[in-house]
Amino acid sequence: MDLREKLEILADAAKYDASCASSGTEKRDSREGGLGSTEGMGICHAYAPDGRCISLLKVLLTNACVFDCAYCINRASSNVRRARFSVREIVGLTLDFYRRNYIEGLFLSSGIIRSPDYTMEQIVRVARELRETHGFKGYIHLKTIPDADPALLAEAGRHADRLSINVELPQAGSLKALAPEKDAGAIRLAMAGLRRRIDEAREAKAESSVVRVAMSGGRRATAPRFAPAGQSTQMIVGADSSDDAAILDTSVHLYGAYRLKRVYFSAYSPIPDASSILPPVAPPLVREHRLYQADWLLRFYGFTAPEVLAGGEGGMLDLELDPKLAWALKHRAVFPVDVNRADREMLLRVPGLGAKTVERILAARHVRSFRMADLARLRVNLRKIAPFVTTADHHPRRGLLDRADLRNLLLPKDGLAERATILPAGGMIRPVQLPLFGPAPLPLPGQGAVPVAAA
């Protein structure tokens, strides 16, 4: 099998891993040597119209796996075409694509080859060769294996910007039933170990910024490096019976206990020859979308999980409305909010006001009173916000907040809920991650360059 065929298989197999963001790392550049760079806020991704993330080389080392997780297309019993990169091939692809400006970093995961230790050793070798042999300073995100030797996880953190360990499913019972080779306790233990090392590295870095070491001639001591962009995880949504309450409760625990940067949600996709214990249909994609919105409210808007869930029914989020609007409709007594007098916490609860918009309002209202035209200039959705605020020139019509049909008046006009229809297995309209190269073939190492097609 040639390199192109491997790339087609293993780039496509990596599309099921959603946790490929690259942000929050340290700033590096290669003007004084090495290859590649990162910005302090991470890499700015470009997304193709079909949803592809095109700034990272996102691949698996192999899609062969000794585990037989029921929900995974690459499980041991799955009848899929298998491929495997060597360490040398992954390193060569990363460097070659970087030099041609196709990518700005690497996201590397893998099926389990032979054993967790052997697989983790191969993944670490890729990162080590990129960093130490080739001086690569671009972004590296490694998917780590919780059962691997802690020394291997420690080395992975020295080379990677971000590490991630997938918890897979919201509840330990579901993981035991669908992925018997995986242990929820071992996953949490590995995440705790990563958190400890990340915290230690950050504390040492903070200390080194103010303490000068006499032995170094007055220069600041170099702090140990360990995954400066932190760790993340991913949960599959809809593969088990967990409701949104269970998913959000697990997310809150993960953020609090392990200080994760992100919890990613991935809607379950029915797979060929699936086990009878799996649902025959995919969940609506809008459920994944609502969970991300709820996650944002928990992290940046001061909401608690019970408050977010209060907008829905029976432990599930409202699929027709975003969680903040759903909450507001069930708490109409706290509205309308005076944009010119309300505190930050209350403004963050107004449907249609984002966190950055609230900060702009707080800064600008010291100079002048806000009017609806001012909100329009901030690109606020006036139709959505009008029932819930007062401004210098606007007060909601008497009785508007009490109208029984207010929900219908505020339903989105883009048909989002209508597009969330559940279809039979294989019939769900979903974004597809195409191979890294499009109709115009990208050159592989050793081949001549071709023009880059416009995105």
N, C-alpha and C positions, 0 to 999 in steps of 0.2 A: 504494500500500500504506500503510495507516494505521499509527500508532505501535504499537498493540496487536499487530498481525500481525507487525511486525518483532520485537517483544519475544518473541513466542512462538517464532519461528524462531531467533533469535540467542541466547536464553537456553538453548534446548534444544541448540543446536550447541555450547555451551560446556561441556556435561556431560562431554565426553571429556577435559577438562583437569583432572587431579586436584590439581594444585599450587595450591590456593586457600586454604591456611591463612594465618592472620594473627596472627603472634606475634613477640615479641622486639623490637618497635619502641620508640621513645621515647614518653614520656608527654606528651600534649598535652590541653588543654581550652580551651573557648571562653568561659570566664567573663570574660575580659578582651577579648573581641571575637572575631569569626569564627563559624564554624558547625561543630559536631561536636567529637569528642574521641576520644582513644585512651587505654588504660591501658598502664602500663609493660610488662605481660606480654602485651599484645596483646588482641584482641577475643575475648571468650568466645562461641564459636559455639553456636547452637541447631540441632539436627538434627530434622527432621520424621521420622515413622515410616517414610517411604519413602526415607530417606537424604539428603534435600535439605539442603544447607547454606543456611540462610535468613538469615544475618547479613550476607552480602556480595551486592551486585548483581553477579552473575557472568555476563558477556555477552561476545560478540564484537562488534567494530566492524562486521565483515562476515564472512559465511561464503563469500564469493566469493574465489577464490584463483587466481593465475596458475601456482602450482606444481602438480605432478601426483604427489604422494606416494602410492604404491600403497595404503598402509594407512589413508589419511585419507578420511573420508566427504565432506569438503569439497574434495577435489582437483578440479583443473580439469576433468577428464573425467567427474566424477560427475554423475548426473542427480538433483540435489536442488533444492529450492526455495531461491532465493537472496534475501538481503535485505542492506541496509546502513543503518547509522545515520549521521547527520551528527554532527559534533562537538557541535553545539548540542543535538541530541536526547539524546545520552548524558549531557551535563552536566545537562540539565533533568531527566531520569529519576533520576539519582543524587541530586540535591538534593530532588526531590519525594518520593521514597521515603524519604529520610533524615528529612525533616520529619514524615512520617507514622509514623516509628518502625518501618518495615519492614526497614531495613538499617542497618548501621553502617559501611559502606565499599564500595569498588568493586574488583572484579577484572576487568581488561580485557585481552583478547587480540584477535587478528584474523587473518583470512586475508591473504595478500599482495595488496595492491591496486597495480596498475601496477608498483611496484618496492619493494624493502625500505625505501629512504629515504622514499618518499612515505608508506608505511604507518606507519612509525615517527614521522614528523612529525605525522600525524593523532592517533596515540596520545598523543604528548607534548602536543599542543594540548589534549586533554581534561584531562589532569592539570594543565597550566598554568592553564587557565581556572578549574578548581575551586579551586586553591590561591590564585592571585593575584587573580582577578576576584571570586570569591565567598567567599574566606576559609575554605574548607573544611578542617577539621582532622581529619577522619575518616581511616580507613585506606585506602590506595591500593596495590594490587599491579598492576604492569604486566608483561605478557609482552613481552619485548624480542626484536628481530630481529637475529641476529648479523651479517648482511651490511650492516646500516645504518651510516651515518656515525657514527664514535665520538663526535662532538660531540652527536648526537641521543641516544645512550645516556647521555652525561654529563648532559644536561638531564633525561632521564627519571629518573635517580638523585637529582637535586635535588628533584624533586616527589614521587616514590614512596617508600613505606615499604619495600617489597620489590620486587626485580626477579627475573625468572626467564628462563632460556634453555633450551629443551628440547634435550637431546642425542638424543632420540627413540628410539634403539636402542643396545644395549650395545656393538656392534662397528662399526667404521668400514666394514668390507666390507658389512655388512647395510644400512647407511644409503646407501651408494653404489648398491646394487642396487635398493632400494625407494624411495629419494628422491633421484634423480640430481641435482636442482637444489640439494641441500643438501650442504655440505662440512663433514665432521667437524673438520677442522683449523681452519676459520673459526669454528666454534662454540666450540672450546676457546680460541682466541685472544680471542674476545669475552668469554668467561668470565674469562680472565686479566685483561683490562682492567677488568672490573667489580670483581674482587677487589682490584686495585691501588687503585682509587678508594675502595672501601669501607675498606680498611686505612688509607689516607691520612686519610680523614675521622675514623676512630676515633682515630688517633694525635693528630690535631689537637684533637679533643674532650678527650682525656685530658690533653693539655698545657694546654689552656685552663682546665681545672679547677683547676690549681695555679699557673699563671702569670698575674699581673695586669698589664694593660697601662696604663702611666702616662697615655697619651694618652686613655684612656677614662674618666679620672677615678676610677680605682680599681676600675672594674667589670671583670668577667671578659670576655675577648675571646670573640666568638661564633665557634664552630668551624663550618667548612663542613659542610653537610648532604649526605649521599649514602647513600641506601638503608639507613637505620639498622637495618632488620630483615634485612639481608643479601640473599643470592641463593639461589635453589633451582633444581631442574631436574626433569625427568620422563623416565622410560624406559617404553617399551611392552614388555610381557611377553607372549611367545608369538607375535609376528608374524614372528619369524625362528627360526633353530635354536639360538640362544644358550641354554646351560643356566644353572642358578642360579649355578654357579661363575663364569661369565663376567659375569653381572649383578652379583654381589657384588664381584668384583674391580674392575669399572668403578666401582662405588659408592665403594669404599675409595679409589681413585685420585682421584675427584672431590672427596671430602671433604678429602683431604690436599692436593691441588694447588690447589684453588680455595676452600677453607674454606666449602663450601656449608652452609647451614642445614639443608636437607633434600633428599634424593633421593626423589622420589615414583615409585611403580610403578603402571602402569595396564594391566590385563589387556586384551589385544587382543580386539576385538569384530569378528566377521565382518561385512562390509558388502556392500550390494547391488552386483552386477556387479563383484565383486572380481577382481583379477588372479590368474591361475593359480599365480603364485609364492608366494601367500599361503596359509597353512593353511586348510583348509575348516571347521575347528571352532575354537571358542574354548578357551583353556586353562581348567582349573578355577579358579574364583575363589579357592579355598583356596591356590593357588600364590602369588597376589598377597599374600594374608594372611601366609603363611609368610615371604615376602621382607621384609615390613614387620617381622615379629618378629625376623628375623635382623638387619635393619638396626638395630633397637633394641639387640640384644646387642652389636653392633659399636661402637655409639656410647656406650652407658651401662653396659655390664656387663663390659668388659675382654676380650671374646672377640676372636679373630682370625678372618678369613674361613675359613682351613683348619679351625679348630676347629668353627666353626658347621657347615661342610659335612660334617664327619666324622660327624655324626648321620644323614646320608642315604647315598645310594649313587650312584655314577657321576656326580658333579657336580650332583646334584639334592637338594634338601631333602626330608625325610620329610613327606609330605602328611598323614599320620595324626596325627603328634605335633608339638607345638611344638618349635622347634629346641633349646631348652635341655634339655627332657626327653629328646629324642632323643640329645643329646650325653651326658647323664648315664647313660643306659642302656648306652652304649658305653664308659663310663669308670667302671664300678661300683667299681673298686678304690679310688677316692679317697673313697668314701662308706662309712659314714655320717659326717656332719659334726656336730660338737658345737656346737649353737647358742650355748652359753654361753662357748665358748672360741675358736671359729674366727675368723680375721681377716675383714675386710670383703670382700676379693677372693674368698675361698672361699665365704662366705655368698651372694655374688651368683651363684654357680654352682649353687646349690641350686634344683631345680625348685620352682616355687610361691612363691618369695621374690622380690618386686619390689624395686627400688632404694629406694623410700621405706620399705618394710617393714624392709629391712636397716638403714637409718639409725635407725629406731625401736628395733630390737633392740639395736643397739650403744649407744644412749643409755640404754635401760632396764636392761640387764643389769648395769650398775654398781650398781644398787640391789638387785636380787633375781635369783635364778636363774630362767630361763625354763622353763615347763612347757607342755605341749600346750594347756592351756586358755588360756594367755597368747597363744599363736599364734592360737588360734581367735578371741580378742578382737580380734586384728589382721586378722581376716577372711582368714586364710590357708587355702587348700584343704588340709585335713589329710589327705585320702585321697591327694593327689598328693605331699605332702611326707614322709609317714610313713616310707617305706622309706629315705629319704636323710638323716635327721637323728637325733640323740639329744638329749634334753632331761633335765631333772632327774627326770622321771617316765616317760620313754619310751626304749626301746631297740628297734630293729627285731628282729623274731623271727629266731632263728638260721636262716641259709640263705635269708632272704627276698630279699636282693640277688642271690643266685645262681640264683634260680628261672628256669627257661627261659620260663615263662609270665608273667613280671613285666610285660612289654610289654603283653600282652593285659589284664592287671589294671588297667593305668593308661591304657588308651585312653579318650578322652573319651566321656562318655555322651550328648552332645548330637547325635551323628550328623554331626559336621562333615565327616568324610571322605566319608560316604555322600552328602552333599549336593553333593559336588564332582564328580559324574559329568559326563563330557564328553558333550554332546549335539550333534546336527547343527547346522550354521549356522542361526542364527535361533531355535534351541530352548533356548538357555541361559537359565536363570532368573537375571536380573540386576537389581540395584537400578536404578530408573529415576528420573532427575531430571525432575520435572514442571516446567511453566512456573512462573515466580515467583509468579504469581497462581493461586489455586485456584478452586473453584466460585464463591466470592463474588468478583466482579471488583474488582481494585485500581484506584483512580483514577489516571489519567494526568495529566500536567501540564495545569492548566486545568479539570479536572473536579472535581466535588464529592467530598468524602471519604465513605467508606463504613465501617461498623464493621469492626474487625479480628476475624476469626474466631479462636477459641481454637486454639492449636497442638496 
